[in-house]
Amino acid sequence: MQEDTHDIPFTRDQFRKLLRIVYLGNWLVNAHRDNSKNDPRLKEFDEIEEYIFSQAHRFGFKTLVERDKDDERWLPTRALEESLEDEIDSYDDETFWEEMFYRLADRDFFRSYGEADIRKMSLMERFEKEQPFRDKWADEIDTYGLERIDIIAGIPSPIHPDHS
């Protein structure tokens, strides 16, 4: 049974933006995967990217996508990838700082109160008690970045207790 199809008209500029958005979306969900059995790429993203890329020639975007000679898949060219490097770098940078901030604040909050006591807290109580840890790390990161963050030997690791 064939799915219903619909035509959606695009201007050349809209299609160029669509190429960029589809590439970035697929990059977001698949770039960190190694395509192993335990970490497979999300094929539906690869498939829609390839389909959109296969239409690029109709809009004259031969410099942004190319057909792989070996397996005949449509892939981004280096030109498309390079045109989006700033956006990807900006995303990576912001994500790094956000994740570090939240993970350090959460770590200190859990160390201070313990999981059992935190489970008993109301949402409002938890928010109020978490805030000082968030403020501490926001100030630290805004002021010093990574400059004062070090690994201290002798403190047991909760992940690897035998490596201190």
WOTASUL-V292444 format. One record per pair of residues at least 24 apart in sequence whose ideal C-beta (glycine too) atoms are under 8 Angstrom apart, sorted by the first residue. I is the first residue (numbers start at 0). J is the second residue. Records with the same first field share a line. If there is no record, write none. Layout:
BEGIN
I->J  J
END
This chain:
BEGIN
9->58
11->58  59
14->54  55  58  60
15->58  60  63
17->51
18->51  52  55  60  63  64  79
19->79  82  83
21->47  48  51  52
22->48  75  79  80  83
23->83  86  87
24->48
26->83  87
27->90
49->73
96->140
99->140
100->133  136  137  140
101->133
103->136
104->129  132  133  135  136
105->129  132
107->132  135  136
108->132
END
